[in-house]
């Protein structure tokens, strides 16, 4: 499930879609476990231009081998 964080008073909250609430039978006051991962947008979603400080093939290689060689 993908959800955007929203300002809620002095906190940040998430809305759980109704289909998940129904499927998981979540009720107000229920405790739920959340797995939080920051979503990294795909390049095509960013739009505009991308200015790289390194060659693309070097960056792709480093993603596989590790960043210590940079």
PyMOL commands that set and color helices and strands:
alter all, ss='L'
color gray80, all
select helices_A, chain A and resi 18-24+43-46+56-65+67-69
alter helices_A, ss='H'
color red, helices_A
select strands_A, chain A and resi 6-8+11-13
alter strands_A, ss='S'
color yellow, strands_A
deselect
rebuild
show_as cartoon
